[in-house]
C-alpha cells in the first residue's frame, strides 16, 4: 500500500512539474504574441530598417566582430533571431546597462519585423526607408556621436572606472597630462596609440566585449587631430 502511495506521489509531482514548465512556455509565447506589433507595417519592415533603427545604435558596439553574438550582417542576425527575440522582446535583458533599453517604438519595430519572419527585404517589395545616416566627419560632434558614445563613454564617464580620462570636450583631452590629444600631431597623441590594432592594451579593452574601432574611424580621428582637434 505504501509503495502504491509513493508511486502515486511521484506521478503527481512529475505531472505538476510538466504542467509548470508548460504554463511557463505558454506564458512566454503569449507575452510575445500580445506584445504590440504594427500589423500595417508587416510587409514594409526590412533588415536594413531594423539595422539602422535598432542594431547599429543599440547593439553593434558589443555585438560586432569581436562579440560572441555577431549582429553585423543579415545572415548572422537571422541565425540568432530566436535569441534576439528572447533577450529583447520577452525578457528585456538586452541591451545591458549602461546602454539604454529599447524604447516602445524600437520594441514595436523589432517585434513587427520578427513577426513578419525577419525578412531581409520587405515582403511587400517596398520597405520603409531607413533614417538618413549622417556621415562620419573629422569634427568633434560627429566623432562624439558616432565613436565616443558607442565605444568609449561606457567607461570614460563620471562615476565609471575610467572617468579620469575624460573625452567630454576637445579641451579636456588637450589639457590632460596624459597627452590624450596633441593638436596637429596624431602620431604622438595617446588617443591614437591606444586604439591602434597593434596597441599592447588596446581600447576598448577586449574584455569589455565592445568592438574595436574600424580603420576608417581611426583615420577620421587622426584627421581631426591633424586639423587641430577643434570643435
C-alpha distance (Angstrom), angle and dihedral (degrees) to the residues before:
residue distance angle dihedral
X1 . . .
X2 3.82 . .
X3 3.80 89.8 .
X4 3.78 91.6 52.7
X5 3.82 91.6 49.6
X6 3.81 91.0 49.7
X7 3.82 90.9 50.5
X8 3.77 90.0 49.2
X9 3.80 90.7 49.9
X10 3.80 91.4 51.0
X11 3.80 91.5 49.0
X12 3.81 91.1 49.9
X13 3.83 91.1 48.9
X14 3.80 92.2 49.9
X15 3.79 90.2 47.7
X16 3.81 91.4 51.6
X17 3.82 92.1 48.9
X18 3.79 92.3 50.0
X19 3.79 90.5 46.7
X20 3.81 91.1 49.5
X21 3.81 92.7 50.9
X22 3.78 90.9 46.1
X23 3.80 91.8 50.3
X24 3.82 91.6 49.6
X25 3.81 90.9 50.1
X26 3.78 91.2 47.2
X27 3.81 91.2 47.9
X28 3.79 91.1 51.0
X29 3.80 91.0 49.1
X30 3.80 91.6 48.9
X31 3.80 91.8 47.6
X32 3.80 89.6 57.1
X33 3.79 95.2 44.3
X34 3.79 91.5 47.0
X35 3.79 92.2 49.8
X36 3.77 109.4 108.9
X37 3.77 112.3 -99.9
X38 3.76 124.5 166.4
X39 3.80 111.7 -108.8
X40 3.79 91.7 -167.4
X41 3.81 91.5 57.2
X42 3.80 98.8 49.8
X43 3.81 93.9 101.5
X44 3.81 94.4 40.4
X45 3.80 104.7 52.9
X46 3.79 119.2 97.2
X47 3.79 140.5 173.5
X48 3.79 90.9 -102.2
X49 3.80 91.3 57.1
X50 3.82 94.4 46.8
X51 3.79 91.2 44.6
X52 3.82 92.4 55.2
X53 3.81 96.7 39.5
X54 3.82 101.1 38.6
X55 3.81 119.0 4.8
X56 3.80 100.5 46.6
X57 3.83 98.2 44.7
X58 3.81 97.5 36.1
X59 3.81 110.8 22.3
X60 3.80 117.5 21.0
X61 3.82 95.5 75.2
X62 3.81 89.5 71.0
X63 3.78 100.7 19.9
X64 3.78 102.1 52.0
X65 3.78 128.0 107.3
X66 3.80 93.0 -50.4
X67 3.79 95.7 50.0
X68 3.80 126.7 93.7
X69 3.79 88.5 -127.9
X70 3.79 107.6 48.6
X71 3.80 116.1 -157.4
X72 3.79 100.4 171.7
X73 3.82 98.1 102.7
X74 3.77 134.9 41.1
X75 3.80 92.2 -119.2
X76 3.79 93.4 54.5
X77 3.81 92.7 44.0
X78 3.81 91.6 50.5
X79 3.79 90.0 50.5
X80 3.82 89.9 58.0
X81 3.81 97.3 38.5
X82 3.82 95.5 117.9
X83 3.80 90.8 48.8
X84 3.80 90.9 48.0
X85 3.79 90.6 52.1
X86 3.80 91.8 49.4
X87 3.80 98.6 48.6
X88 3.80 98.7 38.7
X89 3.79 110.7 30.1
X90 3.81 101.6 24.6
X91 3.80 107.1 32.9
X92 3.84 101.0 13.9
X93 3.83 88.2 -140.5
X94 3.79 91.6 138.5
X95 2.93 138.3 98.4
X96 3.79 92.3 38.3
X97 3.78 124.8 -144.2
X98 2.99 133.8 -57.1
X99 3.81 85.3 37.8
X100 3.79 113.1 77.8
X101 3.80 119.3 -105.5
X102 3.78 120.8 -110.6
X103 3.77 109.9 -83.1
X104 3.81 123.9 -132.1
X105 3.79 93.7 -91.9
X106 3.82 93.0 49.3
X107 3.81 92.1 47.1
X108 3.80 91.1 50.0
X109 3.79 91.7 48.7
X110 3.80 93.1 48.7
X111 3.83 92.4 45.0
X112 3.80 90.5 50.1
X113 3.80 92.0 50.8
X114 3.80 92.9 48.6
X115 3.82 90.8 45.6
X116 3.81 87.9 53.8
X117 3.81 89.3 55.2
X118 3.82 97.5 -95.7
X119 3.83 93.8 -84.7
X120 3.77 120.9 -163.8
X121 3.80 89.4 -142.8
X122 3.78 127.5 27.5
X123 3.81 112.5 -84.4
X124 3.79 91.2 -134.3
X125 3.78 92.7 53.6
X126 3.81 95.3 -115.4
X127 3.77 116.6 73.2
X128 3.78 131.6 -165.1
X129 3.80 106.1 -89.3
X130 3.80 112.4 -111.4
X131 3.79 118.3 -120.3
X132 3.77 116.6 -83.8
X133 3.79 108.1 -93.1
X134 3.78 113.2 -139.3
X135 3.81 111.1 -131.9
X136 3.79 117.6 -114.8
X137 3.78 108.3 -103.6
X138 3.80 135.2 -172.4
X139 3.79 90.3 -105.6
X140 3.79 126.5 108.9
X141 3.82 96.8 -122.4
X142 3.80 91.2 51.3
X143 3.81 91.7 46.2
X144 3.79 92.0 46.7
X145 3.81 92.7 50.8
X146 3.80 99.3 41.1
X147 3.82 102.8 32.5
X148 3.80 115.4 14.1
X149 3.81 97.2 43.4
X150 3.79 92.6 48.1
X151 3.78 101.5 39.2
X152 3.81 111.8 15.1
X153 3.80 116.6 28.5
X154 3.80 92.4 67.8
X155 3.81 85.5 80.8
X156 3.80 103.4 13.7
X157 3.81 97.9 66.4
X158 3.82 133.8 96.4
X159 3.79 110.3 -73.3
X160 3.81 93.2 18.0
X161 3.79 127.8 111.6
X162 3.82 95.6 -100.2
X163 3.81 98.7 38.4
X164 3.82 92.2 126.8
X165 3.81 88.4 69.3
X166 3.79 99.3 65.7
X167 3.79 121.2 -163.9
X168 3.79 95.9 173.9
X169 3.80 98.6 108.6
X170 3.82 136.8 11.6
X171 3.80 90.6 -119.0
X172 3.81 93.3 55.2
X173 3.80 90.0 53.4
X174 3.80 92.4 46.0
X175 3.83 93.2 47.8
X176 3.81 94.4 46.6
X177 3.84 114.6 114.9
X178 3.80 85.7 -137.9
X179 3.83 88.9 70.7
X180 3.79 91.2 -127.3
X181 3.79 90.6 166.5
X182 3.79 127.3 16.6
X183 3.82 107.0 -171.7
X184 3.78 111.9 -122.3
X185 3.80 92.4 9.8
X186 3.82 113.4 81.4
X187 3.81 94.4 161.0
X188 3.81 92.2 63.4
X189 3.81 95.6 38.8
X190 3.79 112.0 109.2
X191 3.81 90.5 -141.6
X192 3.79 90.9 65.8
X193 3.79 92.9 41.7
X194 3.82 95.4 56.2
X195 3.82 96.3 45.8
X196 3.79 94.9 49.6
X197 3.83 115.3 111.2
X198 3.82 89.9 -122.7
X199 3.81 94.7 53.1
X200 3.79 114.3 126.9
X201 3.81 91.1 -138.9
X202 3.76 101.4 27.1
X203 3.78 121.9 -161.6
X204 2.95 128.8 -102.2
X205 3.83 87.4 40.2
X206 3.79 113.7 -117.0
X207 3.82 90.5 -126.8
X208 3.82 89.4 62.1
X209 3.79 91.4 67.8
X210 3.80 90.0 -134.0
X211 3.78 113.8 133.7
X212 3.79 119.5 -109.4
X213 3.78 119.5 -107.7
X214 3.77 115.4 -84.2
X215 3.83 119.0 -118.3
X216 3.80 90.9 -108.4
X217 3.82 90.9 52.6
X218 3.80 91.0 51.4
X219 3.80 90.6 49.3
X220 3.81 91.6 51.7
X221 3.81 90.3 52.1
X222 3.80 90.7 49.2
X223 3.79 90.6 49.5
X224 3.81 91.9 48.7
X225 3.82 91.9 52.0
X226 3.82 92.0 43.7
X227 3.81 88.2 53.8
X228 3.80 90.7 56.1
X229 3.82 102.2 -87.0
X230 3.78 93.0 -101.2
X231 3.81 127.4 154.3
